[in-house]
Amino acid sequence: MSWLNDMAVLQKRLVKNSPYTLSDELFKAVNVFRELQNDVLRLGSKTNTVSPFWMKSSYFLTPPVNPKLIVMKGLQEVAEQEGVPLTWLYLIPFNLQIDSAARHVSFMDSIIHYVDDEGYATSECLIAFHDGKEEGLIDDDEPFVFAVGDFIEKYSEDAKEAVETLSGDMGVSTKDFIKIISGEHIDAPFPCENDDSAWGDV
């Protein structure tokens, strides 16, 4: 079965199982920052005639929490339940609500937009296919069937060139360099007593 078929099956399952209840952990985290912003507003209202300290624009021109990170955390929870890559869920239309009234994600039986208005693969589509390959959910010989636009191609080429240059400067492979910058690789000794390394006597 092709990846597109897999996505259609996944969408049907997600729609059927919706809504997915979000964790207490996420609900409490969001509420902590919302309550803090309410505190700032209360304090600013009380003391604005004395000092503008609590009324600084930095408190009010940004949301109390980054909505994209809230969505990411919510979809991560669903991805873990369903055993699919996180990026597959970004392709499927959904609604996420987390407030005093509800805290859930609901997926919709709407068209999956694999391409943009110009007919080129979206960045979500490209990374979802890549992640499926990485996790062994898509056959190695299955091709990516969508055209990639000039912007994404140029971006990817520039990123590859930068990685090759920097990894060469460091004397490591590109694969190891990516692990290093993504925090997956630590090439350093851990000090411990009776260790013969240079750190052993520290």
VEXVEXMAR-979361 format. One record per residue: residue number from 1; residue in three letters; x, y, z of N, C-alpha, C in turn. Coordinates in nm, 3 decimals. Example, Ala and Ser with C-alpha at 12.3 -4.5 7.8 and 13.67 -1.06 7.14 Angstrom:
! VEXVEXMAR-979361
1|ALA|1.319|-0.569|0.780|1.230|-0.450|0.780|1.320|-0.330|0.780 $
2|SER|1.285|-0.225|0.708|1.367|-0.106|0.714|1.290|0.003|0.787 $
! end
This chain:
! VEXVEXMAR-979361
1|MET|0.084|-0.119|0.000|0.000|0.000|0.000|0.088|0.125|0.000 $
2|SER|0.050|0.225|-0.078|0.131|0.346|-0.090|0.111|0.437|0.031 $
3|TRP|0.201|0.533|0.042|0.193|0.629|0.153|0.061|0.706|0.149 $
4|LEU|0.017|0.747|0.032|-0.108|0.822|0.022|-0.226|0.738|0.071 $
5|ASN|-0.224|0.610|0.042|-0.328|0.521|0.095|-0.320|0.511|0.246 $
6|ASP|-0.196|0.500|0.296|-0.176|0.494|0.442|-0.233|0.619|0.509 $
7|MET|-0.210|0.735|0.447|-0.259|0.860|0.503|-0.412|0.865|0.502 $
8|ALA|-0.474|0.812|0.398|-0.620|0.810|0.390|-0.678|0.720|0.500 $
9|VAL|-0.613|0.605|0.521|-0.657|0.514|0.627|-0.639|0.578|0.764 $
10|LEU|-0.525|0.645|0.784|-0.498|0.712|0.910|-0.601|0.821|0.937 $
11|GLN|-0.634|0.898|0.836|-0.732|1.005|0.854|-0.867|0.949|0.899 $
12|LYS|-0.911|0.843|0.836|-1.039|0.781|0.874|-1.036|0.736|1.020 $
13|ARG|-0.923|0.677|1.062|-0.911|0.630|1.200|-0.911|0.747|1.298 $
14|LEU|-0.840|0.854|1.263|-0.834|0.971|1.351|-0.970|1.037|1.365 $
15|VAL|-1.040|1.048|1.253|-1.174|1.109|1.256|-1.268|1.025|1.343 $
16|LYS|-1.260|0.894|1.326|-1.347|0.804|1.401|-1.318|0.811|1.552 $
17|ASN|-1.190|0.823|1.588|-1.151|0.822|1.728|-1.154|0.959|1.794 $
18|SER|-1.182|1.062|1.716|-1.187|1.198|1.772|-1.312|1.214|1.861 $
19|PRO|-1.301|1.301|1.963|-1.185|1.383|1.999|-1.084|1.307|2.087 $
20|TYR|-0.958|1.348|2.077|-0.851|1.294|2.161|-0.831|1.389|2.279 $
21|THR|-0.845|1.338|2.398|-0.830|1.422|2.517|-0.683|1.451|2.543 $
22|LEU|-0.651|1.577|2.568|-0.513|1.616|2.596|-0.480|1.594|2.743 $
23|SER|-0.353|1.582|2.771|-0.308|1.546|2.906|-0.327|1.658|3.007 $
24|ASP|-0.335|1.618|3.133|-0.341|1.716|3.243|-0.215|1.801|3.243 $
25|GLU|-0.102|1.740|3.208|0.026|1.810|3.205|0.021|1.933|3.114 $
26|LEU|-0.030|1.915|2.992|-0.038|2.026|2.898|-0.140|2.128|2.944 $
27|PHE|-0.254|2.082|2.992|-0.360|2.172|3.038|-0.308|2.262|3.151 $
28|LYS|-0.238|2.202|3.247|-0.186|2.279|3.360|-0.078|2.377|3.316 $
29|ALA|0.008|2.334|3.224|0.116|2.422|3.176|0.059|2.546|3.107 $
30|VAL|-0.041|2.526|3.023|-0.103|2.640|2.953|-0.168|2.734|3.054 $
31|ASN|-0.237|2.677|3.151|-0.307|2.760|3.249|-0.213|2.840|3.337 $
32|VAL|-0.094|2.784|3.366|0.004|2.857|3.447|0.036|2.991|3.382 $
33|PHE|0.063|2.991|3.251|0.103|3.114|3.183|-0.017|3.207|3.158 $
34|ARG|-0.134|3.150|3.137|-0.252|3.235|3.124|-0.282|3.307|3.255 $
35|GLU|-0.266|3.236|3.364|-0.289|3.297|3.495|-0.186|3.405|3.524 $
36|LEU|-0.062|3.382|3.480|0.042|3.483|3.499|0.010|3.610|3.421 $
37|GLN|-0.041|3.594|3.298|-0.076|3.712|3.221|-0.192|3.787|3.285 $
38|ASN|-0.286|3.714|3.342|-0.395|3.779|3.413|-0.343|3.855|3.536 $
39|ASP|-0.242|3.797|3.603|-0.182|3.864|3.717|-0.116|3.995|3.674 $
40|VAL|-0.046|3.991|3.561|0.019|4.112|3.510|-0.084|4.220|3.480 $
41|LEU|-0.193|4.182|3.418|-0.298|4.278|3.386|-0.358|4.338|3.513 $
42|ARG|-0.378|4.255|3.613|-0.433|4.302|3.740|-0.338|4.400|3.807 $
43|LEU|-0.209|4.361|3.812|-0.110|4.447|3.875|-0.094|4.579|3.799 $
44|GLY|-0.093|4.570|3.666|-0.080|4.691|3.586|-0.196|4.786|3.604 $
45|SER|-0.315|4.731|3.614|-0.434|4.814|3.633|-0.430|4.886|3.767 $
46|LYS|-0.375|4.821|3.867|-0.370|4.880|4.001|-0.262|4.985|4.016 $
47|THR|-0.150|4.968|3.943|-0.034|5.054|3.969|0.006|5.141|3.851 $
48|ASN|-0.075|5.144|3.746|-0.038|5.219|3.625|-0.021|5.368|3.651 $
49|THR|-0.091|5.422|3.748|-0.079|5.565|3.779|0.048|5.595|3.858 $
50|VAL|0.115|5.489|3.905|0.238|5.506|3.982|0.361|5.481|3.895 $
51|SER|0.355|5.373|3.818|0.468|5.334|3.735|0.419|5.250|3.618 $
52|PRO|0.486|5.261|3.501|0.445|5.179|3.386|0.506|5.039|3.385 $
53|PHE|0.569|5.000|3.497|0.645|4.875|3.500|0.564|4.756|3.448 $
54|TRP|0.442|4.736|3.500|0.364|4.619|3.464|0.291|4.633|3.330 $
55|MET|0.295|4.752|3.272|0.222|4.774|3.148|0.315|4.775|3.026 $
56|LYS|0.434|4.723|3.040|0.528|4.719|2.928|0.471|4.633|2.815 $
57|SER|0.498|4.677|2.693|0.440|4.608|2.577|0.484|4.463|2.568 $
58|SER|0.602|4.432|2.622|0.652|4.294|2.612|0.561|4.195|2.684 $
59|TYR|0.481|4.245|2.779|0.389|4.157|2.850|0.261|4.130|2.770 $
60|PHE|0.227|4.222|2.679|0.095|4.216|2.617|0.096|4.192|2.466 $
61|LEU|0.206|4.217|2.401|0.210|4.204|2.255|0.243|4.062|2.210 $
62|THR|0.273|3.974|2.305|0.297|3.834|2.272|0.198|3.748|2.351 $
63|PRO|0.159|3.635|2.297|0.067|3.548|2.370|0.135|3.491|2.494 $
64|PRO|0.059|3.452|2.596|0.121|3.399|2.718|0.201|3.273|2.693 $
65|VAL|0.161|3.195|2.594|0.239|3.077|2.553|0.236|3.069|2.402 $
66|ASN|0.340|3.008|2.345|0.350|2.996|2.200|0.246|2.895|2.149 $
67|PRO|0.147|2.942|2.073|0.041|2.849|2.027|0.093|2.735|1.941 $
68|LYS|0.199|2.759|1.865|0.254|2.652|1.780|0.313|2.539|1.865 $
69|LEU|0.370|2.575|1.980|0.426|2.472|2.068|0.314|2.396|2.140 $
70|ILE|0.204|2.463|2.170|0.090|2.394|2.229|0.036|2.291|2.132 $
71|VAL|0.021|2.332|2.005|-0.026|2.240|1.901|0.071|2.123|1.887 $
72|MET|0.200|2.153|1.887|0.300|2.048|1.872|0.288|1.945|1.984 $
73|LYS|0.276|1.993|2.107|0.265|1.902|2.222|0.137|1.819|2.212 $
74|GLY|0.026|1.883|2.175|-0.099|1.810|2.162|-0.091|1.701|2.056 $
75|LEU|-0.032|1.734|1.941|-0.019|1.635|1.834|0.082|1.526|1.869 $
76|GLN|0.184|1.562|1.947|0.279|1.459|1.993|0.207|1.352|2.074 $
77|GLU|0.115|1.394|2.157|0.042|1.298|2.241|-0.042|1.205|2.154 $
78|VAL|-0.106|1.259|2.050|-0.186|1.176|1.960|-0.095|1.083|1.879 $
79|ALA|0.018|1.136|1.831|0.111|1.056|1.751|0.161|0.936|1.831 $
80|GLU|0.187|0.955|1.959|0.233|0.845|2.044|0.124|0.740|2.060 $
81|GLN|0.000|0.786|2.075|-0.112|0.692|2.088|-0.132|0.609|1.962 $
82|GLU|-0.117|0.675|1.847|-0.146|0.610|1.719|-0.025|0.542|1.657 $
83|GLY|0.094|0.568|1.710|0.214|0.504|1.657|0.253|0.552|1.518 $
84|VAL|0.236|0.681|1.492|0.270|0.739|1.362|0.361|0.860|1.383 $
85|PRO|0.435|0.899|1.279|0.519|1.019|1.292|0.435|1.144|1.322 $
86|LEU|0.489|1.231|1.404|0.421|1.355|1.438|0.382|1.435|1.315 $
87|THR|0.471|1.441|1.217|0.446|1.524|1.099|0.330|1.474|1.013 $
88|TRP|0.296|1.346|1.024|0.180|1.297|0.949|0.053|1.366|0.996 $
89|LEU|0.047|1.395|1.125|-0.074|1.457|1.181|-0.090|1.602|1.138 $
90|TYR|0.022|1.669|1.111|0.013|1.808|1.065|-0.055|1.818|0.929 $
91|LEU|-0.050|1.712|0.851|-0.112|1.714|0.719|-0.264|1.700|0.725 $
92|ILE|-0.313|1.636|0.828|-0.456|1.606|0.837|-0.527|1.721|0.908 $
93|PRO|-0.632|1.779|0.847|-0.702|1.892|0.910|-0.750|1.858|1.051 $
94|PHE|-0.730|1.950|1.144|-0.768|1.925|1.283|-0.806|2.056|1.352 $
95|ASN|-0.873|2.042|1.464|-0.902|2.153|1.554|-0.849|2.116|1.692 $
96|LEU|-0.778|2.209|1.755|-0.728|2.185|1.890|-0.786|2.291|1.982 $
97|GLN|-0.844|2.247|2.091|-0.900|2.339|2.190|-0.847|2.304|2.326 $
98|ILE|-0.794|2.404|2.396|-0.748|2.382|2.533|-0.778|2.508|2.614 $
99|ASP|-0.884|2.500|2.693|-0.927|2.611|2.778|-1.010|2.553|2.891 $
100|SER|-1.079|2.641|2.964|-1.158|2.594|3.079|-1.275|2.507|3.036 $
101|ALA|-1.316|2.518|2.909|-1.432|2.442|2.862|-1.396|2.305|2.806 $
102|ALA|-1.281|2.294|2.745|-1.243|2.167|2.682|-1.092|2.160|2.662 $
103|ARG|-1.045|2.039|2.640|-0.902|2.018|2.610|-0.889|1.893|2.524 $
104|HIS|-0.898|1.912|2.396|-0.892|1.797|2.306|-0.848|1.838|2.165 $
105|VAL|-0.814|1.735|2.086|-0.784|1.752|1.944|-0.888|1.671|1.867 $
106|SER|-0.948|1.733|1.766|-1.043|1.662|1.679|-0.995|1.671|1.535 $
107|PHE|-0.992|1.558|1.467|-0.950|1.555|1.327|-1.073|1.554|1.237 $
108|MET|-1.059|1.614|1.120|-1.173|1.636|1.032|-1.160|1.557|0.902 $
109|ASP|-1.273|1.521|0.848|-1.279|1.449|0.722|-1.280|1.549|0.607 $
110|SER|-1.169|1.621|0.594|-1.153|1.724|0.491|-1.035|1.688|0.402 $
111|ILE|-1.024|1.758|0.291|-0.916|1.729|0.196|-0.779|1.753|0.259 $
112|ILE|-0.689|1.658|0.239|-0.550|1.676|0.281|-0.477|1.752|0.171 $
113|HIS|-0.418|1.864|0.208|-0.350|1.947|0.108|-0.201|1.910|0.105 $
114|TYR|-0.168|1.825|0.011|-0.029|1.784|-0.006|0.050|1.888|-0.084 $
115|VAL|-0.018|1.971|-0.163|0.050|2.070|-0.246|-0.004|2.208|-0.216 $
116|ASP|0.075|2.310|-0.252|0.033|2.448|-0.232|-0.047|2.498|-0.352 $
117|ASP|-0.078|2.627|-0.353|-0.160|2.683|-0.460|-0.094|2.674|-0.597 $
118|GLU|0.039|2.663|-0.600|0.111|2.653|-0.726|0.133|2.509|-0.770 $
119|GLY|0.084|2.414|-0.690|0.098|2.274|-0.727|0.224|2.205|-0.680 $
120|TYR|0.301|2.273|-0.593|0.423|2.214|-0.541|0.399|2.156|-0.401 $
121|ALA|0.477|2.056|-0.365|0.465|1.993|-0.234|0.485|2.096|-0.124 $
122|THR|0.400|2.090|-0.022|0.418|2.176|0.094|0.536|2.124|0.177 $
123|SER|0.587|2.210|0.264|0.697|2.167|0.350|0.651|2.057|0.445 $
124|GLU|0.523|2.063|0.487|0.468|1.959|0.574|0.465|1.824|0.502 $
125|CYS|0.425|1.827|0.375|0.419|1.704|0.296|0.558|1.643|0.281 $
126|LEU|0.655|1.725|0.251|0.791|1.677|0.228|0.850|1.613|0.353 $
127|ILE|0.833|1.682|0.468|0.892|1.628|0.590|0.814|1.506|0.639 $
128|ALA|0.684|1.499|0.614|0.604|1.384|0.654|0.648|1.259|0.577 $
129|PHE|0.673|1.276|0.448|0.721|1.163|0.367|0.859|1.119|0.415 $
130|HIS|0.946|1.215|0.441|1.081|1.185|0.491|1.074|1.108|0.622 $
131|ASP|0.990|1.154|0.715|0.980|1.088|0.845|0.925|0.947|0.832 $
132|GLY|0.832|0.928|0.740|0.778|0.795|0.716|0.885|0.699|0.669 $
133|LYS|0.971|0.749|0.581|1.085|0.667|0.533|1.181|0.635|0.648 $
134|GLU|1.212|0.737|0.728|1.306|0.720|0.838|1.257|0.615|0.939 $
135|GLU|1.125|0.610|0.959|1.068|0.518|1.057|1.029|0.383|0.996 $
136|GLY|1.061|0.363|0.868|1.034|0.235|0.804|0.888|0.211|0.772 $
137|LEU|0.808|0.317|0.768|0.666|0.303|0.739|0.636|0.318|0.590 $
138|ILE|0.735|0.362|0.514|0.722|0.376|0.369|0.833|0.293|0.304 $
139|ASP|0.798|0.215|0.204|0.897|0.131|0.136|1.012|0.216|0.081 $
140|ASP|1.132|0.161|0.088|1.250|0.232|0.040|1.239|0.271|-0.107 $
141|ASP|1.172|0.188|-0.185|1.165|0.215|-0.329|1.043|0.298|-0.370 $
142|GLU|0.963|0.342|-0.271|0.848|0.425|-0.307|0.894|0.568|-0.333 $
143|PRO|0.865|0.622|-0.451|0.910|0.758|-0.484|0.819|0.865|-0.426 $
144|PHE|0.873|0.984|-0.410|0.793|1.101|-0.372|0.726|1.152|-0.498 $
145|VAL|0.594|1.153|-0.501|0.522|1.174|-0.626|0.489|1.321|-0.655 $
146|PHE|0.527|1.411|-0.565|0.495|1.552|-0.585|0.619|1.632|-0.626 $
147|ALA|0.596|1.735|-0.705|0.705|1.824|-0.745|0.743|1.914|-0.628 $
148|VAL|0.871|1.943|-0.618|0.922|2.031|-0.512|0.952|2.167|-0.572 $
149|GLY|0.902|2.272|-0.509|0.919|2.408|-0.559|1.061|2.459|-0.547 $
150|ASP|1.089|2.568|-0.619|1.224|2.626|-0.622|1.271|2.669|-0.483 $
151|PHE|1.180|2.728|-0.404|1.220|2.779|-0.273|1.270|2.667|-0.183 $
152|ILE|1.192|2.557|-0.173|1.232|2.447|-0.086|1.359|2.380|-0.139 $
153|GLU|1.369|2.365|-0.271|1.490|2.305|-0.328|1.614|2.389|-0.295 $
154|LYS|1.602|2.522|-0.311|1.715|2.611|-0.283|1.748|2.607|-0.134 $
155|TYR|1.645|2.608|-0.050|1.666|2.603|0.095|1.740|2.475|0.133 $
156|SER|1.695|2.362|0.079|1.757|2.233|0.111|1.901|2.227|0.062 $
157|GLU|1.926|2.278|-0.060|2.061|2.278|-0.114|2.154|2.363|-0.030 $
158|ASP|2.108|2.481|0.011|2.189|2.569|0.094|2.219|2.504|0.229 $
159|ALA|2.118|2.438|0.286|2.136|2.373|0.416|2.237|2.259|0.405 $
160|LYS|2.228|2.180|0.298|2.321|2.069|0.277|2.463|2.121|0.260 $
161|GLU|2.477|2.229|0.184|2.610|2.286|0.161|2.671|2.336|0.291 $
162|ALA|2.588|2.400|0.375|2.638|2.451|0.503|2.680|2.337|0.595 $
163|VAL|2.599|2.230|0.598|2.632|2.114|0.681|2.763|2.050|0.635 $
164|GLU|2.780|2.035|0.504|2.902|1.974|0.451|3.026|2.058|0.484 $
165|THR|3.011|2.190|0.473|3.122|2.279|0.504|3.160|2.273|0.652 $
166|LEU|3.060|2.285|0.739|3.085|2.288|0.883|3.135|2.153|0.934 $
167|SER|3.079|2.044|0.882|3.125|1.912|0.926|3.269|1.888|0.880 $
168|GLY|3.301|1.936|0.760|3.438|1.924|0.712|3.535|2.001|0.799 $
169|ASP|3.494|2.123|0.840|3.578|2.204|0.928|3.602|2.135|1.063 $
170|MET|3.502|2.060|1.109|3.512|1.992|1.238|3.578|1.855|1.227 $
171|GLY|3.593|1.807|1.102|3.655|1.677|1.082|3.564|1.561|1.119 $
172|VAL|3.434|1.580|1.103|3.339|1.472|1.132|3.251|1.450|1.009 $
173|SER|3.182|1.337|1.006|3.091|1.310|0.896|2.969|1.400|0.907 $
174|THR|2.900|1.418|0.795|2.779|1.500|0.798|2.675|1.440|0.890 $
175|LYS|2.668|1.306|0.894|2.570|1.239|0.980|2.600|1.267|1.127 $
176|ASP|2.728|1.260|1.165|2.765|1.288|1.304|2.746|1.435|1.337 $
177|PHE|2.773|1.523|1.239|2.755|1.666|1.263|2.608|1.697|1.293 $
178|ILE|2.517|1.636|1.218|2.374|1.658|1.241|2.334|1.608|1.380 $
179|LYS|2.392|1.495|1.422|2.363|1.443|1.556|2.412|1.540|1.663 $
180|ILE|2.528|1.602|1.638|2.586|1.695|1.734|2.498|1.818|1.750 $
181|ILE|2.458|1.880|1.638|2.382|2.004|1.647|2.238|1.980|1.692 $
182|SER|2.191|1.857|1.677|2.054|1.827|1.723|2.052|1.773|1.865 $
183|GLY|2.171|1.763|1.927|2.178|1.719|2.066|2.169|1.569|2.084 $
184|GLU|2.186|1.492|1.978|2.174|1.347|1.988|2.309|1.279|2.010 $
185|HIS|2.417|1.355|2.003|2.550|1.294|2.009|2.636|1.374|2.104 $
186|ILE|2.689|1.307|2.207|2.781|1.373|2.300|2.913|1.298|2.294 $
187|ASP|3.015|1.365|2.242|3.146|1.302|2.227|3.239|1.361|2.332 $
188|ALA|3.212|1.326|2.457|3.295|1.379|2.566|3.296|1.279|2.680 $
189|PRO|3.410|1.268|2.750|3.416|1.175|2.863|3.339|1.228|2.981 $
190|PHE|3.280|1.139|3.060|3.214|1.180|3.183|3.309|1.153|3.299 $
191|PRO|3.338|1.256|3.379|3.432|1.236|3.489|3.380|1.134|3.590 $
192|CYS|3.467|1.049|3.635|3.428|0.957|3.740|3.552|0.911|3.814 $
193|GLU|3.536|0.879|3.940|3.650|0.838|4.022|3.709|0.709|3.967 $
194|ASN|3.840|0.697|3.975|3.914|0.581|3.924|3.913|0.572|3.772 $
195|ASP|3.881|0.681|3.705|3.883|0.684|3.559|4.024|0.721|3.515 $
196|ASP|4.075|0.650|3.417|4.211|0.676|3.369|4.217|0.791|3.270 $
197|SER|4.100|0.847|3.229|4.100|0.955|3.133|4.153|1.081|3.199 $
198|ALA|4.168|1.186|3.114|4.220|1.313|3.165|4.129|1.374|3.269 $
199|TRP|4.002|1.329|3.268|3.906|1.386|3.364|3.900|1.303|3.493 $
200|GLY|3.971|1.191|3.497|3.951|1.098|3.608|3.984|1.151|3.746 $
201|ASP|4.084|1.242|3.755|4.128|1.291|3.886|4.058|1.420|3.926 $
202|VAL|3.966|1.466|3.844|3.900|1.594|3.876|3.802|1.575|3.989 $
! end
